[in-house]
Amino acid sequence: MFAGRAENVRGLDTLLAAFPLVRARIPGARLRLLLIPRPELPAILARAGTAEAVEVVTEPVTDLLAELAAAQVGAWPFKFDYTTSPPAMAVVEAMSVGLPVVATDVACVRAVLQPGVTGLAVPPARPAALADALVTVLGDEITWRRYARAGVRSVVERLGWDRAAAVTAEAYETTAYAHVR
C-alpha cells in the first residue's frame, strides 16, 4: 500500500516498476494506491492501468488508519530528500497501526524509520531493490511481525506526545535556566 499525494517525486513510478517484480515472486500480491489527486495523476493512472493487480483509489478514505492496518506492507519510495518535510507522517501513521514499512533512505523517512529495526530502507529510484525489500517483508512472517511490533513501539516511545512533551520541557528548562548557571 501507498498513501499520499499522486506525485512522481514520491516514487510512484518506482513502486509501479517494482510491483511486477514482486508479483513474479509472490503471485497473489496486490498493490493499493490511496492517492490525493495532483497534476501528475493522469500519467500515474495510465501507468498503473497497465499493471496487473493494482487498485487506485482517488476518493478520500473515511479512515486512513484502518486502511493502513488492513494492509500487509506500506511502501513509501520517495525519490529525494525533503520530498515532504520530516518526519514523513504517512510512514509514522503506518507504523502506529503495526504496518511494516519499506521506504527509501531519504531525510524525511530517516527521521522516523530505523532500517532493520522498524522496517527496511532502500536507495531511491531502484525498483529491484524496492521489490526485494517488499518480498522480504511479505515473504517472512517472523520479519513481518518484528517490524510490525517495533514500529508501534517506536511511535509510542520516540514519536508520541509524551516524548514530544518531555523534549519540549527539557528545551525550556535548558533555555530558561541557562543564564543562571
PLY file of the C-alpha trace (Angstrom):
ply
format ascii 1.0
element vertex 181
property float x
property float y
property float z
element edge 180
property int vertex1
property int vertex2
end_header
0.00 0.00 0.00
0.96 3.58 -0.65
-0.97 6.54 0.72
-0.18 10.11 -0.23
-0.09 12.70 -2.97
-0.01 11.48 -6.55
3.40 12.91 -7.38
6.32 11.22 -9.10
8.75 12.68 -6.53
7.05 10.33 -4.10
8.33 7.41 -6.17
5.05 6.08 -7.52
6.74 5.28 -10.82
9.41 3.32 -8.92
6.72 1.42 -6.99
4.81 0.62 -10.17
8.03 -0.60 -11.81
8.86 -2.73 -8.76
5.43 -4.31 -8.44
5.71 -6.79 -11.35
8.97 -8.00 -9.78
7.11 -8.54 -6.51
4.29 -10.39 -8.29
6.79 -12.65 -10.03
7.91 -13.88 -6.60
4.60 -13.51 -4.73
1.93 -14.14 -7.39
-1.02 -13.19 -5.18
0.37 -9.77 -4.23
-1.87 -6.77 -4.79
-1.00 -3.08 -4.69
-3.38 -0.47 -3.34
-2.64 3.20 -4.02
-4.56 5.73 -1.94
-3.82 8.89 -3.88
-4.51 12.54 -3.30
-5.00 13.89 -6.84
-2.25 16.13 -8.24
-1.38 17.24 -11.81
0.70 14.08 -12.39
-2.25 11.81 -11.61
-3.26 11.07 -15.26
0.26 9.85 -16.11
0.41 7.76 -12.95
-3.03 6.31 -13.64
-2.02 5.46 -17.20
0.97 3.55 -15.92
-1.00 1.89 -13.10
-3.75 0.94 -15.53
-1.38 -1.39 -17.32
-0.22 -3.06 -14.12
-1.93 -6.24 -13.02
-3.47 -6.33 -9.51
-3.13 -2.59 -8.88
-6.04 -0.73 -7.29
-6.05 3.05 -7.48
-8.25 4.98 -5.06
-8.52 8.74 -5.59
-11.56 9.41 -3.43
-10.89 10.30 0.21
-10.98 7.30 2.53
-13.01 7.64 5.71
-10.43 6.00 7.99
-6.82 6.04 6.80
-5.53 4.23 9.89
-7.99 1.37 9.28
-6.87 1.19 5.64
-3.24 1.02 6.74
-4.00 -1.57 9.42
-5.69 -3.78 6.81
-2.63 -3.78 4.53
0.34 -6.15 4.68
3.16 -3.69 4.00
3.41 0.03 3.34
5.75 1.40 0.68
6.98 4.99 0.53
9.64 5.08 -2.20
10.33 8.83 -2.10
12.96 9.89 -4.63
14.59 12.84 -2.93
15.47 14.26 0.44
12.71 16.53 1.67
10.05 15.14 -0.65
7.93 16.07 2.33
9.03 17.82 5.49
10.42 15.50 8.16
9.01 13.37 9.50
7.11 11.54 6.80
3.78 11.37 8.60
2.27 8.61 6.44
5.18 6.39 7.48
4.53 7.22 11.14
0.81 6.54 10.73
1.58 3.17 9.14
3.95 2.18 11.92
1.45 3.33 14.56
-1.02 0.63 13.49
1.59 -2.11 13.11
2.04 -1.91 9.35
5.61 -2.86 8.39
7.23 -0.22 6.19
9.57 -0.27 3.23
10.77 3.19 2.25
13.68 4.95 0.67
16.65 6.25 2.59
15.84 9.97 2.35
15.80 12.62 5.09
12.04 12.77 5.65
11.92 9.00 6.14
15.21 8.81 8.04
13.59 10.97 10.74
11.24 8.10 11.66
12.31 4.78 10.13
15.04 2.78 11.79
16.29 0.49 9.00
16.42 -3.12 10.06
14.51 -2.32 13.25
11.15 -0.77 12.31
11.26 -1.55 8.58
13.53 -1.59 5.57
15.18 1.28 3.72
16.28 1.09 0.10
18.05 3.53 -2.23
15.77 5.94 -4.14
14.64 5.14 -7.69
15.76 1.49 -7.56
12.76 -0.72 -8.44
14.67 -4.00 -7.99
15.86 -3.02 -4.51
12.34 -1.91 -3.58
10.90 -5.20 -4.86
13.49 -7.24 -2.92
12.65 -5.41 0.30
8.90 -5.80 -0.21
9.34 -9.52 -0.87
11.50 -9.83 2.26
8.73 -8.39 4.41
5.85 -10.14 2.66
7.61 -13.50 2.45
8.80 -13.90 6.03
6.23 -13.86 8.82
8.85 -13.54 11.57
10.35 -10.45 9.91
6.87 -9.05 9.28
5.88 -9.46 12.95
9.17 -8.00 14.20
8.77 -4.85 12.10
5.08 -4.55 12.99
5.79 -4.65 16.75
8.89 -2.46 16.55
7.05 0.18 14.52
4.28 0.55 17.08
6.82 0.66 19.92
8.90 3.28 18.12
5.92 5.54 17.51
4.91 5.35 21.16
8.42 5.74 22.63
10.11 8.06 20.13
7.36 9.92 18.31
4.37 10.12 20.66
3.05 13.13 22.54
4.66 12.04 25.80
8.07 12.12 24.15
7.31 15.47 22.46
6.30 16.93 25.83
9.47 15.66 27.52
11.73 17.06 24.79
9.90 20.40 24.88
10.09 20.61 28.68
13.80 19.82 28.56
14.40 22.51 25.94
12.53 25.11 28.01
14.37 24.11 31.16
17.74 24.29 29.45
16.95 27.67 27.89
15.17 29.21 30.88
17.96 28.49 33.32
20.94 28.96 31.00
21.68 32.44 32.34
21.63 31.24 35.99
24.49 28.80 35.59
0 1
1 2
2 3
3 4
4 5
5 6
6 7
7 8
8 9
9 10
10 11
11 12
12 13
13 14
14 15
15 16
16 17
17 18
18 19
19 20
20 21
21 22
22 23
23 24
24 25
25 26
26 27
27 28
28 29
29 30
30 31
31 32
32 33
33 34
34 35
35 36
36 37
37 38
38 39
39 40
40 41
41 42
42 43
43 44
44 45
45 46
46 47
47 48
48 49
49 50
50 51
51 52
52 53
53 54
54 55
55 56
56 57
57 58
58 59
59 60
60 61
61 62
62 63
63 64
64 65
65 66
66 67
67 68
68 69
69 70
70 71
71 72
72 73
73 74
74 75
75 76
76 77
77 78
78 79
79 80
80 81
81 82
82 83
83 84
84 85
85 86
86 87
87 88
88 89
89 90
90 91
91 92
92 93
93 94
94 95
95 96
96 97
97 98
98 99
99 100
100 101
101 102
102 103
103 104
104 105
105 106
106 107
107 108
108 109
109 110
110 111
111 112
112 113
113 114
114 115
115 116
116 117
117 118
118 119
119 120
120 121
121 122
122 123
123 124
124 125
125 126
126 127
127 128
128 129
129 130
130 131
131 132
132 133
133 134
134 135
135 136
136 137
137 138
138 139
139 140
140 141
141 142
142 143
143 144
144 145
145 146
146 147
147 148
148 149
149 150
150 151
151 152
152 153
153 154
154 155
155 156
156 157
157 158
158 159
159 160
160 161
161 162
162 163
163 164
164 165
165 166
166 167
167 168
168 169
169 170
170 171
171 172
172 173
173 174
174 175
175 176
176 177
177 178
178 179
179 180
